[in-house]
Amino acid sequence: MKTFGTAQASALFVFLLLSGCSTIPPSVSAYGPAPSPLELEDTPFYSQQLFQCGPAALMTLLTASGVVTTLDAVTAQVYLPARQGSLQTEILAASRAAERVPYVLAPGLASITGELAAGRPVLVLQNLGVSWAPRWHYAVVVGTDLENRKIVLRSGTDARRITRTSVFLRTWRRSDFWAVTTLKPGELPADPDRDRYVEAVAGLEQTGHFQAARDAWRAGRLQWPNDAVIRFGLANTEFALGNFAAAEGLYVDMLSEDSGSLIARNNLAMTLVALGRNSEAREQINAALNIAGDSPLLPELLDTQKTILSTFRSALN
């Protein structure tokens, strides 16, 4: 009998059901109102080299999250010499490569203070110039003093730059309030937004960091226990890690709630093959084909049927 491993995970329907992100800033952190003043004084600092605020800021964020790396390594991942800077996509990708969940915050100062209250610094993108002559800059927020209207940053060559809140908000607004923190797999953000969390973890899964993604999906399921998309992502990562019995249980649960789910039935069939239960796998894929009609998923279902038949024949030889 042949068994399936991680290489065969590509036969599964992958996670594609992303939703748009919320743009309404939360007002109260799940950790309660943030104290003021609040400062994460132990946050490390890395002075930037010329045009390299992105690597320095990300190094600060990753080190604070417990990642062991070097500034040279981070620079190689995110710094684009031709642009003399770093793009947000590189920042997110490097965070995933370090097996962290890069969670893009909802706009608003409350989102930042919530993360600080949870012990996590926040990387922000600012425009220190003007709209017609931008000067983009990454910094890390490590403190807020709402009463005195001050923000504390690790910024450029300053380990503790104190900025008026009004100035900070003006420069931050020019980036559409882009901010990100790094979650350890299994952590939830201070103000969990389902769509933002799903998008963040899906990106981790799609880059092949299955164990980290599995831990993140598990945390998400505790927060949103009835969410089908999160359960689907968890099932796929369990399959990719070779935990076929766990994956089977999750797909069966999905089908108990929606027997017409072609995605769940297809992936259950592949999981049953991995468990050596080829006859049951054929029953599942045939059931999916019987209700597929002209579904756009039909080609994938037929490919799965071919894979199952090929595995079945190989097992007989």
Residue pairs with C-beta under 8 A, 6 or more apart in sequence:
1 276
1 315
2 311
2 314
2 315
3 274
3 276
4 244
4 270
4 273
4 274
5 242
6 210
6 240
6 241
6 242
8 270
8 274
9 236
9 239
9 240
11 270
11 303
11 304
11 307
12 236
12 239
12 266
12 267
12 270
13 263
13 266
13 267
13 297
13 300
14 206
14 236
15 202
15 205
15 206
15 229
15 232
15 233
15 236
17 229
17 232
18 195
18 198
18 199
18 202
19 194
19 195
19 198
19 199
20 195
21 104
21 106
21 193
21 195
21 196
21 199
22 106
22 193
22 195
22 196
23 106
23 107
24 106
25 106
25 107
25 108
25 109
25 110
25 111
26 106
26 108
26 110
26 111
26 114
26 191
26 193
27 110
28 110
28 114
28 191
29 110
29 113
29 114
29 117
29 118
29 190
29 191
30 114
30 188
30 190
30 191
30 192
31 114
31 117
31 118
31 190
32 117
34 113
34 114
34 116
34 117
34 144
35 117
36 144
36 145
36 146
36 147
37 143
37 144
37 145
37 146
37 147
37 148
37 150
38 113
38 116
38 117
38 143
38 144
38 145
39 116
39 142
39 143
39 144
39 145
39 152
40 64
40 116
40 119
40 121
40 142
40 143
41 142
41 143
43 60
43 64
43 121
43 140
43 142
43 154
44 59
44 60
44 63
44 64
45 60
45 154
45 159
46 55
46 56
46 59
46 60
46 63
46 71
46 154
47 56
47 156
47 157
47 159
48 55
48 56
48 57
48 156
48 157
49 56
51 79
51 84
51 85
52 75
52 79
52 86
53 85
53 86
53 137
53 138
53 139
53 155
53 156
54 78
54 79
54 85
54 86
54 90
54 91
54 138
55 71
55 74
55 75
55 77
55 78
55 79
55 86
56 71
56 138
56 156
57 123
57 138
57 139
57 140
57 154
58 74
58 78
58 86
58 91
58 94
58 95
58 123
58 138
59 69
59 71
59 74
60 121
60 123
60 140
60 154
61 95
61 121
61 123
61 140
61 180
61 181
61 182
62 69
62 74
62 94
62 95
62 98
62 100
62 182
63 69
64 120
64 121
64 182
65 98
65 100
65 120
65 182
65 183
65 184
66 184
67 98
67 99
67 100
67 182
69 98
74 94
77 90
77 93
77 94
77 97
78 86
78 87
78 90
78 91
78 93
78 94
79 85
79 86
79 90
80 86
80 87
80 90
85 136
86 138
88 125
88 178
88 180
91 102
91 123
91 138
91 180
92 102
92 104
92 180
92 203
93 207
95 101
95 102
95 180
95 182
96 102
96 203
96 204
96 207
96 209
97 207
98 182
99 185
99 204
99 209
99 212
100 182
100 183
100 184
100 185
100 212
101 182
101 183
101 184
101 185
101 187
101 200
101 201
101 204
101 212
101 216
102 180
102 181
102 182
102 183
102 200
102 203
103 180
103 181
103 182
103 183
103 189
103 196
103 197
103 200
104 178
104 179
104 180
104 196
104 199
104 200
105 111
105 112
105 115
105 122
105 179
105 180
105 181
105 189
105 196
106 191
106 193
106 196
107 176
107 177
107 179
108 177
109 144
109 165
109 169
110 191
111 122
111 179
111 190
111 191
112 122
112 124
112 141
112 144
112 179
113 144
113 146
114 189
114 190
114 191
115 121
115 122
115 181
115 189
115 190
116 122
116 141
116 142
116 143
116 144
117 190
118 189
118 190
120 181
120 182
120 183
120 190
121 140
121 141
121 142
121 154
121 181
122 140
122 141
122 179
122 180
122 181
123 138
123 139
123 140
123 141
123 179
123 180
123 181
124 138
124 139
124 140
124 141
124 172
124 175
124 178
124 179
125 136
125 137
125 138
125 172
125 175
125 178
125 179
126 136
126 137
126 138
126 139
126 168
126 171
126 172
126 174
126 175
127 134
127 135
127 136
127 137
127 171
127 174
127 175
128 135
128 136
128 137
128 171
129 135
131 174
134 174
136 175
137 155
137 156
137 171
139 153
139 154
139 155
139 156
139 161
140 153
140 154
140 155
141 151
141 152
141 153
141 179
142 152
142 153
142 154
142 160
143 151
143 152
144 150
144 151
144 152
144 165
145 151
145 152
146 165
149 164
149 165
149 166
150 162
150 163
150 164
150 165
151 162
151 163
151 164
151 165
151 168
152 160
152 161
152 162
152 163
153 160
153 161
153 162
153 163
153 168
154 160
154 161
155 161
172 179
181 189
183 189
183 200
183 216
185 204
185 211
185 212
185 213
185 214
185 215
185 216
185 219
186 215
186 216
186 218
186 219
187 219
188 197
188 219
188 220
188 223
189 196
189 197
192 223
194 223
194 224
194 227
197 220
197 223
198 220
198 229
198 230
198 233
200 216
201 213
201 216
201 217
201 220
201 233
202 233
204 212
204 213
204 216
205 213
205 217
205 233
205 236
205 237
210 237
210 240
210 241
211 237
211 241
213 233
213 237
214 234
214 237
214 238
214 241
217 230
217 233
217 234
217 237
218 234
220 227
220 230
220 233
220 234
221 227
221 230
221 231
221 234
224 230
228 254
228 257
228 258
231 250
231 253
231 254
232 250
232 254
232 263
232 264
234 250
235 246
235 247
235 250
235 251
235 254
235 267
236 247
236 267
238 244
238 246
238 247
238 250
239 247
239 267
239 270
239 271
239 274
244 271
244 274
244 275
245 275
247 267
247 271
248 268
248 271
248 272
248 275
251 264
251 265
251 267
251 268
251 271
252 268
254 261
254 264
255 261
255 264
255 265
255 268
258 264
260 291
262 288
262 291
262 292
262 295
262 297
262 301
263 297
265 284
265 285
265 287
265 288
266 284
266 285
266 288
266 297
266 300
266 301
266 304
268 284
269 281
269 282
269 284
269 285
269 288
269 304
269 308
270 281
270 304
270 307
270 308
272 278
272 280
272 281
272 284
273 281
273 307
273 308
273 311
276 315
278 308
278 311
278 312
278 315
281 308
282 305
282 308
282 309
282 312
285 301
285 304
285 305
285 308
286 305
288 301
289 298
289 301
289 302
289 305
292 298
292 301
295 301
